[in-house]
Amino acid sequence: MTIDAYTALYGVFGNPVRHSKGPLIHNACFQHYHKNAVYLAFETDNIKSAVDAMKTVDIKGASITIPHKSSILDHIDSVDQGAQAIGAVNTIVNNNGRLMGYNTDWKAAILPLTPLGIKGKKVCIIGAGGAAQAVTYGIKNEKGSFTILNRTSETGQLLASKFGGQFVSLQDDEAIAGLDIDILINTTPVGMYPKTDATPFPLKYLRSDMIVMDIIYNPLQTTLLTQAKNMGCKTINGLSMFLYQAAAQFKLWTDINPDITIMKEALTNEH
Ligand code: ATR
């Protein structure tokens, strides 16, 4: 593809962003669908200036990542229902100078679970941060019931009461033992590279009839997933949520539902 005077600009705003796989997968899709567009990584602490720049130089769309997903709500022109409820925006569309905020994480989280059924299921969500908010909103939206399991009671309780679920402390071994879990979802960074031996959930309480999902994708097979698989659990790794949230962003920007395998191949062929 030739970059010329008509090339549209997209990007990710965050800090750090140099590890981001966003440029790899979005540029692969732009090329595949013959879009005259590029996607770059912008490492910035100043989200207000970044947002102003989007209007000034007509950046068509952006991904928003750590640490700006919440603070960006104060700087954009409109926010869709899901992003408002979650309190976080991960996607911006520049609609002729009006910046519209969306959250594609929650749909991406539930997509791999939907064929397995969420309605009426007892879902245990580990963590109470930004990712947990999106996952909880998604589960609630699909009429699953949920328990928040978190290290810090204040944040855990807050999230549980916000969406109408129960809270259990990660320190309360007895309460964890008594949990009836159909679907277990880790949203914490526990088990992520380089501390890959760590697990966010006491492995002795895994049962073979649980579906176990981890949103970590580095490594793809966390210790939690490996142990769950060994027990016979159905497991879902973090790649699907990562790819589906990116695919939903691409759709918002281009109106094209991209083939996920293009993104997967871009990741595999890296180097
Ligand atoms: P994100 O936006 O990616 O969800 P976050 O908002 O920083 O990141 O939230 C991280 C979550 O992982 C929090 O729920 C955090 O627990 P606390 O509320 O107790 O801080 C959880 N977390 C992070 N490190 C953890 C650890 N070592 N053990 C248990 N929970 C941890």
Boltz pocket constraint, residues with backbone or C-beta under 6 A from the ligand:
constraints:
  - pocket:
      binder: B
      contacts: [[A, 126], [A, 127], [A, 128], [A, 129], [A, 130], [A, 131], [A, 132], [A, 150], [A, 151], [A, 152], [A, 155], [A, 156], [A, 187], [A, 188], [A, 189], [A, 190]]
      max_distance: 6.0
